[in-house]
Amino acid sequence: MNDGGTGADAGRVLIGVTVSPAELTFHEPCTTPLTATASYSDGTQADVTTAAVWASSNPSVAVVDASGHVSGVGDFVSAEPTSTVISATYGGKAGDVPATDYSGPDAVSMEVSPVEKVIALGQTAQFVAMATFVDGTTCDVSVAATWQSSSVAIAEVSDTGLATAVGPGTATITASLAEYGYSANATAVVNTPATALLLVTPGSLSVGPACTPQFHATAVLTDGTMEDVTETAAWTSSDPSAAAVSSTGIVQATPSLDVEAQSVTLTISASEGGATGSATVQFYDAGSGVVLSIAPATASIPVGGSRQFTATGVYPDGSSCDCTFSTAWQSSAPTVATVSTGLATGLTPGVTTIGGVVDSSPATATLTVTDAGVP
């Protein structure tokens, strides 16, 4: 038989269990917490509220859950008080308190707190329903109340008042005791997480003048999550006359940039949701005579299909980089396929050569365009 625990530790013996408060007077449908404390032979005590086994001698008056929370069961307005005994058993020892459900003074008001709660998307918040009686006493009726949300697309609410933020907006959270004619409202405001920090990666680059590196922006949100905002961030270059940055974070040196005498270092910044992050890129003289290659070397697409080709340049100093956006692209048969910044689109069946040139260095690939539906 489960008695809530062994009640014995090395070197000490359980001598008793005490339930507090020593007596309880409550209004139905209030929920009132009790505490069970174990006392040991060495003078120490321990909270065993959740380990004890709880029981009510008269469940028609009040019930008690596994955590020691007592709820009345009788009429909300009773002419005479009714009683029960609430007990907690642990380690073979038991303690109890008399509990009286006396609902003579009628409730005069009910409220939900907090009155307004801002909840981050995906997070939760606990609402509590309280009833106030004519005699001035108050009690928690969250368990007995029926909870509703005016919009479950914004906030859902459990049968104990725990709200979960589902989508941006404002929802009314209502707790009601319909059988007694009482209800109260609160407001849940769900905000989309704000951008707390913006990270730009890589933090720094050093490349040849034909390179077109792409930077990425990552937003760290107030709820702790991270989101790639590379394509929505606002990108800027500290010196657009030396190098420009596209709306997707791709940096390209201008034709007038001269790095033979001295390298040029720029700051590339991204802004999103009020936050700003930055990185640096250095264009330096990596030597003349870049060797270009295009990948894939061969490809096949149907009419109406597309394929992205990339250009990679290798400099005399051994460094390599993506040159896709600085490459001059061309299709040998533009009636078969067109190409723009490496993206080829099939127009009619046939074969074409996709060519690219960077700093007078050429490279080619072969593209076959097939009838739509023909592999």
N, C-alpha and C positions, 0 to 999 in steps of 0.2 A: 504494500500500500504506500503510495506517495504521500509523505508528510511534509514536503517542502524542503527537504535537505537533511544532511546527517546531523547538523547542529554541533559537531565536535571537530576541533582542530587539535593539532599536537600541543600538549601541555595545558589545555584548558577544556572546561566542561560547560555545556550550555545549561543555564539554570532557569531561564524563563524568556518569554516573549511578551512585549508590551505593545499595545495598539494605541495610537494617538490620533486625534485628541481623545481624552478620556471618556467623553460622551459626545453624541452627535444629534443635533436637531436640524432637520433639513426640510425643504419644501420640494414636493414632487412638481415638476420633473427635473429638479436640480441634480447635478453630478458633483459629488464631494469626494476629494481624495483623502485616504487614510494612510498612515505610515506604520509599518511593523518593525520593531527594533528588538534584536536578540541581545541578551545580557549573558556574560560568561563569568566563570569562577575567578578569573584573574582580574576582574573589574572592568574589562573592555566591553564595548558594545559594537554592534554592526547593524547597518540598515539591511533588512531582509524582505523589504516590501515586495519586490518582484520575485523573490524565491519562495515566499510563503504560499500556502494554499488558503485561499479566502472562501468564506461561506457566510450565508445569511440564514438565521434560524427561521425567518418568515419571509420567503421569497415573494409572497403576495403583497408585502409592504415595501420591500426594497431588495435589490439584487446588488452583488458586488462582483467586479471583474477581476481578472488575474493580477491586475496592478493595484488593487485596493481602492478602486473608484466606485463609490456607492451611488446608485440611482434609485429614486423612489418609483413605485409602481402604482400606488393608489390614486384616488381622485385628486385632481389638482386643488380643488377647494373642498376641504374636509371640515365637518363640524367638530369632530373630535380627533385628537391625535391617535395614531396607531404606532405600534412599536415592533422592533425586531432586535436581534443581537448579531453584530458582525464580528466574526472571529477570524484569526490568522493562525495557522499551524505551521510550525517549522521545527525540524529536528525532534519531533515527539513532544514538543511543548506548544501550548496554545495561549493566546491572549485574546481578549474580546472587549468590545465597547457596546453599551446600549445605544441604539439609534432610534430616534423618534421622528416620524413623518407627520409634521403638524402644519397643514397648509391653510389654517384658518385665515390669516391675513392674506388677502388677495394680492396678486401682482398688479402693479400700477404702470409699469413700463418695461420695455425690452430694448436693448441696443446691441449693435455689433461693433466690435473694435478690432483693428483700427478702423476709423471712419473712412480713410482712404489709404491705400497701399500701392506703392509703385513696385512692380515686379519685373525683373529682367526676363526676357524671353527664355523659356525653358526652365525657369526657376519656380519655387513654391513659396507660399506665404500662408501662415495660419491665421484665420479669423476666429474670433471668440464671441459667442452670444451670451449676454448676461441679462438676467431678469432682476428687477428691483421690486420689493414688496412694500405693502403699506407700513409695516413696522420698521422700514428702513434697511432691512437685510437684503443682501444681494447674493446671487449664486450663478454658477456657470450652467447654462442649459444647452451647450453646444451639441452634446450627444443626443439629447431628446429632440432638438430642432430638426426641421427639414430644410436642407440647403439647396439653393438654386442659383444659377448664373443666367443673366439676361442674354449672354452670347457665349456658347461653348467654343466658338471659333476663336474667341479672345482669351477666355479663362474658364477652366473647368473647376468644379468644386466638389469635394468628397462629402460623404454623409456626416463628417465630423468638422467641416469647415476649412479643410486644407485646400487652398486654391493653387492651381497650376497654370502658369502663363503659356498660352498656346500660340497666340498671334497678336500683332500690334493693335492697340485700340483701348477702349474703356468699356468695362462690363460692370453691371450692378450685381452685387452678391447679396442675396436675400436669405435670411434665416427666419423661419416661421414655426409657430406652434398653433397650427390652424384649428385644432380642437378646442383651444382656449381663446382664440381670436387675437393672438399677438404675432407681430412680425417686425422686422427691422432690416435696414439696408446698409450696405457699405459699398465702396467703389474700389475696383481693382483696375489699375492703370498699367498696361503692358507696354513697355518701351523696347524698341529694337536696340540691341546692344550698341553702344557708341564705340568709336575707334579711340582706344587709349594710346596706342603706339603704332607707328608705321615703320616697318623694316624694309630697307632696299638692299637687295643682294644681286651680285656679289658686292662686298663693301668697297673693293677697289680692283681695278684692272689696269694692265699696261699692255697696249696692243699697237700693231703697225697701223699706218694711216688708211689702209684699204679695209680694215676690219669693221664689221658692223655688229658689235656685241649687243645682247639684250639684257637689260636689267629687269628684275622682278620686284614687285611691291607686295608685302604681306601685312595685313592689318591685324593687330592684336586687339581684340575687343574687350569691353569692360566685363564681360561674363567669362573671360579667360580663354575663349576660343580664338582660332586664327582663321583668316580668310584671305585667299589670293585676290588682290585687287589690281593686278597689273594692267588689266584692260579698262578699268574704270577710273584709275588715278589720273591726276593732272600732272604731266611730266614737263619739266623745264631744264634747260641747259644754262649754265652760268655764262657761257659765251656762244650764242647761236651763230656768230660769224665764223667760229672755229669748228663747231660741231653741233648738229641739231639732234633732237631726240623726238621720236615718233610718239603717237598716242598710246603705243603699247610698250614703251620703254626701250626701243631699238635706237642705238646711237650711231650716227654716221658723220664722219668728218666732211667738211665742205671742200670743194675743189681748190679753194684758195689756201687751205691749211698747208703750211710749209714746216716740216719737222726736221729738215736736214741740218739746220743751224742749231735748233733748240727744241726739245720736247715740249709738248703743251699738255697741261693738266687741267681738267674741267670738273666741276661739281654737277652731278646729275641729281635732280630733286624730284620727289613725287609727293603729291598732296592728296589726302582722302579723308573725308569726315572731320575736317578741322585739324588733322594731324599731318606732320611733314617728316619725311625721312630723306636721307641723301647718301650718295656714294660718289667715288671719284673714278675718273677714267683718264689715263695718260696715253697720249698718242706720241710715239717716238719713232726715230729712224731705225727701222729694223733691217735696212739694206734694200738695195734696188733689185728688181728681178723676182717678184713674187711668182711662185708656181701655183697655178690654179687647177683644181679638180672639181668635177661635178658628180653628185651622187643623187639617185642611183645612175649607174652607167647605162642601163637599159630599163625601159618601163613600157607597160602596155595599159591603155585605158580605152573604154568604149566611147563612142560619140556622145558628147554631153558630159563626160566624166572629166576629172581633173587629177593632177598629180603635182605634188610639191617637190621641186628639185632644190638642192642646197649646194652652195659653192664654198669651198674651203681653200684658203690661201696659205701657202707655206713660204716663210721668208728665209733669206739667206742665213739669218742667225738661228734658224731652227724652230722659231716660234710659228704657231699656226693659229688660225682663227676663222670664224664664220664671216664670209664676204658676200653672202647672198644678196644683201640690200645695196651693196656698192657695185655689184656686177652689172654690166650692160648685157641684158639678155636678148636673144633673138631666136626665132624659129626659121629654119631653112625653107619650110613650106607652110606659110601662114594660113593657107586655105585648109590645111590638114589640122594644124593646132596653133594656137597663140600662146605666148608666154609673157608673164609680167612678174617681176621680182621672184622669178623661179617657179611660179605657179603656172603650169601648162594646162590648157583646156582643149579637149578634142572637139573638132568641128566636122570633119569628114573622114572616112576611112583612108588610111594611107600611112606612110612612114615619113618622119621628119627628124631633122637633127636639131637638138636644143643646144645652142651655143651661148657661151658667156665670156666676157673679157673684163679683166681688171689690170690696170697698169700695163696695158699692151700684152698681157699674158692670157692666151685663150684656153678654153677647155670645152669639150662637147660631150653630149649624151644622146642616145637614140630613143625616140618615142614612137611606138606603134599605136595607131588609133584604129579600133575595130568597130564593126557594126554594133549598134546597141544590142545587148543580149547575146552577142557572140563572144566567147571567152578568148 
